[in-house]
Amino acid sequence: MWRDDALVLIDNYLAGSMGVADFCAAFEESWNFDRPSDQPLGAEESVFKRIFDAAVWYSPIEEERKRIPGYLDEAAIQVTVRNARDELR
């Protein structure tokens, strides 16, 4: 089930076994291509969507983040994912 795979990604990232860039790329790809539309996530969908929305705005380049409003750094991703994971428990 997609939810279980997404939780593994989240837990791997939060445990430090996956870097932020790899996590963001993997979560974005999973959300866009692996999440089946016929399996609604119910109330949790908005929580997972928050992670997706943050992941697509991640940029590892500080100059880019300063120049382009909305780009997020590693700290912002960490906070978003940690808060979302707490909600999913």
C-alpha positions as CSV (number, residue, x, y, z in Angstrom):
1,M,0.0,0.0,0.0
2,W,1.3,3.5,-0.9
3,R,0.8,4.8,2.6
4,D,3.1,2.2,4.1
5,D,5.8,2.9,1.5
6,A,5.5,6.7,2.2
7,L,5.9,6.1,5.9
8,V,9.1,4.1,5.3
9,L,10.5,7.0,3.2
10,I,9.6,9.4,6.0
11,D,11.0,7.3,8.7
12,N,14.2,6.6,6.7
13,Y,14.7,10.4,6.3
14,L,14.0,11.2,9.9
15,A,16.4,8.4,11.0
16,G,19.1,9.9,8.9
17,S,19.6,7.0,6.6
18,M,18.5,9.2,3.6
19,G,19.5,12.7,2.8
20,V,17.1,15.6,2.3
21,A,17.6,15.8,-1.5
22,D,17.1,12.1,-2.0
23,F,14.1,12.1,0.3
24,C,12.5,15.0,-1.6
25,A,13.1,13.5,-5.0
26,A,11.8,10.1,-3.8
27,F,8.7,11.5,-2.1
28,E,7.8,13.7,-5.1
29,E,8.2,10.8,-7.5
30,S,6.2,8.5,-5.2
31,W,3.3,11.0,-4.8
32,N,3.2,11.7,-8.5
33,F,3.6,8.2,-9.9
34,D,3.0,5.5,-7.3
35,R,0.0,6.8,-5.3
36,P,-3.0,5.0,-6.6
37,S,-6.0,7.3,-7.2
38,D,-8.4,4.5,-6.3
39,Q,-7.1,4.3,-2.7
40,P,-8.1,7.5,-1.0
41,L,-6.0,8.5,2.0
42,G,-8.9,10.1,3.9
43,A,-7.9,12.6,6.5
44,E,-4.3,11.8,6.2
45,E,-4.2,13.0,2.6
46,S,-3.7,16.6,3.6
47,V,-0.8,15.6,5.8
48,F,1.0,13.7,3.0
49,K,0.2,16.6,0.6
50,R,2.0,19.0,3.0
51,I,5.1,16.9,2.7
52,F,4.8,16.8,-1.1
53,D,4.3,20.5,-1.3
54,A,7.5,21.1,0.8
55,A,9.5,18.5,-1.1
56,V,8.9,20.1,-4.5
57,W,10.1,23.5,-3.1
58,Y,13.3,22.1,-1.7
59,S,16.5,23.7,-3.0
60,P,20.0,22.8,-1.8
61,I,21.4,26.1,-3.3
62,E,21.4,29.0,-0.8
63,E,21.7,31.7,-3.4
64,E,18.7,30.2,-5.2
65,R,16.7,30.2,-2.0
66,K,17.5,33.9,-1.4
67,R,16.6,34.8,-4.9
68,I,13.4,32.8,-5.4
69,P,10.7,33.2,-2.8
70,G,9.2,29.9,-1.6
71,Y,12.2,27.7,-2.0
72,L,12.9,25.8,1.2
73,D,16.1,24.7,2.9
74,E,16.9,21.5,4.8
75,A,15.7,22.8,8.1
76,A,12.2,23.7,6.7
77,I,11.9,20.2,5.2
78,Q,12.9,18.6,8.5
79,V,10.3,20.5,10.4
80,T,7.6,19.8,7.9
81,V,8.3,16.1,7.8
82,R,8.7,15.7,11.5
83,N,5.5,17.5,12.2
84,A,3.6,15.5,9.6
85,R,5.0,12.3,11.0
86,D,3.8,13.2,14.5
87,E,0.3,13.7,13.0
88,L,0.4,10.4,11.2
89,R,1.2,8.4,14.4
